[in-house]
Amino acid sequence: MPAQRNYGNRYQRPQPGSLEKLKAQAEKHQAEAERQLFLRDEEIKKVFEWETKVAERTANPSYSASVEARMAEMRRANAAKADKAIKKEEKDDTKTI
C-alpha cells in the first residue's frame, strides 16, 4: 500500500492554511452581502424621504392653493381662446355666405 492514500475525485484532503483561506473568503463574501443590503436600504430610505417630501409639498395648503389658482387661470384663458375662435369662425361663416 502506498504511503499516500487515494481519496477519490470527490474528496480532497485539506491543505495547510486552506481553512483560514476559506474563512477569510467567507468573511469577505459576508461583508460584501452586508454592504449590498446597506446600499439597498439606503436607496429605499432615499425613495421614502423623497415621497414624504412630495406628499408634504402637495399637502401644503398654500402650495396647493397657488397651484389651483394657476390652473383656474389657465382654464379661463383656454376658455377665452375657445370663445374667440368660435366667434371668429362665426364671422368667417357669415362673410362667405
C-alpha positions in Angstrom: 0.0 0.0 0.0 1.4 3.4 -1.0 2.3 6.0 1.7 -0.3 8.4 0.3 -3.9 7.3 0.1 -6.1 7.9 -2.8 -9.3 9.5 -1.6 -11.0 9.7 -4.9 -12.3 12.6 -7.0 -14.9 13.8 -4.6 -12.8 14.4 -1.5 -9.7 16.5 -1.2 -7.6 16.4 1.9 -7.5 19.9 3.4 -4.2 21.6 2.7 -2.4 23.5 5.4 -3.8 27.1 5.6 -6.8 26.3 3.4 -9.3 26.6 6.3 -8.0 30.1 7.1 -8.3 31.0 3.4 -11.9 29.7 3.3 -12.8 31.6 6.5 -11.3 34.8 5.0 -13.3 34.3 1.8 -16.5 33.7 3.8 -15.9 36.8 5.8 -15.3 38.8 2.6 -18.5 37.5 1.0 -20.5 38.2 4.1 -19.1 41.7 4.3 -20.0 42.3 0.6 -23.5 40.9 1.2 -24.0 43.2 4.2 -22.7 46.2 2.1 -25.2 45.4 -0.7 -28.0 45.2 1.9 -26.9 48.5 3.4 -26.8 50.2 0.0 -30.3 48.8 -0.9 -31.7 50.0 2.4 -30.1 53.5 1.9 -31.7 53.6 -1.6 -35.1 52.6 -0.2 -34.7 55.2 2.6 -34.0 57.9 0.0 -37.1 56.9 -2.0 -39.2 57.1 1.1 -37.7 60.5 2.0 -38.4 61.8 -1.5 -42.0 60.5 -1.4 -42.6 62.2 2.0 -41.3 65.5 0.7 -43.6 65.3 -2.3 -46.5 64.4 0.0 -45.7 67.4 2.2 -45.5 69.7 -0.7 -48.8 68.7 -2.1 -50.4 68.6 1.3 -49.2 72.2 2.0 -52.4 74.3 1.6 -50.6 77.4 0.4 -48.8 75.4 -2.3 -52.0 73.6 -3.3 -53.9 76.9 -3.4 -51.4 78.6 -5.7 -51.4 75.6 -8.0 -55.2 75.6 -8.1 -55.2 79.3 -8.8 -52.8 78.9 -11.7 -54.8 76.0 -13.1 -58.1 78.1 -12.8 -56.3 81.0 -14.6 -55.2 78.6 -17.4 -58.7 77.2 -17.7 -60.1 80.7 -18.0 -57.5 81.6 -20.6 -58.3 78.5 -22.6 -62.0 79.2 -22.4 -61.4 82.7 -23.7 -59.3 81.5 -26.6 -62.0 78.9 -27.5 -64.7 81.6 -27.4 -62.6 83.9 -29.6 -62.1 81.0 -32.1 -65.8 80.2 -32.1 -66.7 83.9 -32.7 -64.1 84.2 -35.5 -65.5 81.1 -37.2 -69.0 82.5 -37.0 -67.7 85.8 -38.5 -66.0 83.9 -41.3 -69.1 81.8 -41.9 -71.2 85.0 -42.3 -68.7 86.6 -44.7 -68.6 83.7 -47.1 -72.4 83.4 -47.5 
